[in-house]
Amino acid sequence: MKAHDLSGKRFGRLTAIKRQGTQGNKIKWECLCDCGNTTYVASGDIVSGHTKSCGCLNKETQVSANTTHGMHDTRIWNTWSGMKGRCSNPSDKRYSSYGGRGIAVCESWLKFENFYSDMEGGYQDNLTLDRIDNDSGYSKENCRWATTMQQCNNKRSNRIETVLGITDTLANLSRRFNIDERLAFKRLSDGWSAEDTFLKPPRKMVTRIETVNGITGTIASLSRHFGMKKCTVFYRINNGWSLEKALTTPANKAN
């Protein structure tokens, strides 16, 4: 059965970004929480409503609602609370990527009313809090409300390349030139030029006849016989795997 594409859809506080493969028999999705955290959730738990946030919702339900501003547990308040947590709480699962590397909240924004006064003007429910310079902290001068795509493109891990005069992130160039993002990253890591990475198509292997463990057939028919997805086998071969290993290594044991 074909898995549903959840990309860009909201479930509670979570927005599904992209599929991250399977764990056991569960399909995992990378999700961006309204508070700014990234989490990985099984598709069944997202769709059923069992998981509605990265965990911040459960924490916040334990916090008293007796606040002077009267906005406790609103979306913008949750964004502010998540920002503080990942910058100042070593127990927060994102602390190492924020407070642990020196990202701090400016003194004024430690009080919600000041944060709200500075950022309320451009706020929309479909936008998330984004730092313009990912190596600087949270302040009015360095923050904006951004779409999910803008925030993903602003990650420190994004690689910028230029192909045919087009300069963009690896993710966007992969979509533009119809190349699997993982294959593009592998090619660049192996020393390929940007032009070859995005303009050379993957090797054609559909009609190649091979024999593995006594079974003879095309890559596609062998994939079906060994219960593997054809695209997974092709991707593995393009990354230097032997055909036998590509066909016989379960997806959840690819390492």
Secondary structure, DSSP 4 states (H G I P E B T S, - for coil): -PPP--TT-EETTEEEEEEEEEETTEEEEEEEETTS-EEEEEHHHHHHTS--SSSHHHHHTTS----TTS-TTSHHHHHHHHHHHHHH-TTSTTGGGTGGGT--B-GGGGSHHHHHHHHGGG--TT-EEEESSTTS-B-GGGEEEE-HHHHHHT-TTPPEEEETTEEEEHHHHHHHTT--HHHHHHHHHTT--HHHHHHSPPPP-TT-EEEETTEEEEHHHHHHHTT--HHHHHHHHHTT--HHHHHHS-GGG--
